[in-house]
Each structure stands twice: as structure tokens, then as C-alpha cells.
Amino acid sequence: MPKTIGLIIGSIRKDSINRKLAKALEKLAGDRLLFKHIAIDNLPLHNQDLEANMPEVVVKLKADIASVDGLLFVTPEYNRSIPGVLKNAIDWASRPYGKNSFAGKPGALCGTSNGGPGTSMAQQHLKNIMLYLDIPTLGQPEVYLQFKPDLIDGDGNITNEDSKKFLSGFVDKYVAWVEKLAK
């Protein structure tokens, strides 16, 4: 039976290129993984005062993360770091202290941007966060993808064969990672 992966996209923009990348990765995984999209666009700003009586959308976020076998973060880079909306979701899901919904879930991260370095700085920051949150993180291959307008078609297919081969290898490694570590 395939493992269920919580897919967290760091951009809430409807036409996000990272959303397109996430769709393409889902297609490359085929029936080896089931993906559960975890919404982060409706969360209030984290406020520790609300932790004693968590907002319902936060309870759902934490339950969605608790219900999956692994995590895949697909994120853009904003000002050389992760988007605020992603950091807000991470803060909510990891709180209150001792109730970290992420702990022990095998994870991976990737991202795309229009610039040459892809999302390397955002991913470095996210790796530090994932390490702290006890998310065993796939180290290789790293996916810092420069997005080109014709890289992914409207159906979520990778159009460049070299990119498709590389991303297929990433998915293969991630599938093996999750199968090895998921509880």
C-alpha cells in the first residue's frame, strides 16, 4: 500500500510555479505515493496566546500532518528565505511545546524560481528548521530548479527530458526514503 505524503506548498498564489512543480512531482510518483495537500493559506498569524484554545483551522492543520507518513515541502524563495506563510504554518504545527506534529516524519524539500540559484537559500533555511523539528530530511539529490516557461505543461508534465530524468530520480529517492523511515 502506498504511503501518504503531506504536500506543503510554500506559495499560496494560484498560479505559483512551485504549485506547478508539486503537480509534476505527483505525476512522477504515480501510484507509489498518495498525496494529501495541506492547506496553509487560511491560518491566522501564530500567537502563543491562542495555543491553549487552538483555532479550528490550526487543529485541522495539525491533524492533517499527524495523519500522513511523510512530508514534501515545495517552496519558493522570498528575500533569500522561506515565505512568511510557510513559516507561520510551521510555527503553528510545531506548537505548543511538546506537541510537534512533524516529529519523526520523513521529509524532503525542493523548489523552483526564475533565477539561476533556484531556491537554494530558502531550502537551506528550511533544512535548519526541519532538523530542529525532528523531520528526517532527504539530503540528496537537492532540487534547486530554475523555472523556464515551457518546463511544465498545463497537465503537469515535465517537458525537458533532462529535467524529467533528474526529477524522477529525486522522486525515486524520496519514495525509498519514506519507505525506509515511515512508521
Summary of the structure (lengths in Angstrom):
residues: 183
radius of gyration: 15.7
end to end distance: 13.4
largest distance: 50.6
contacts: 573
relative contact order: 0.19
helix: 42%
strand: 17%
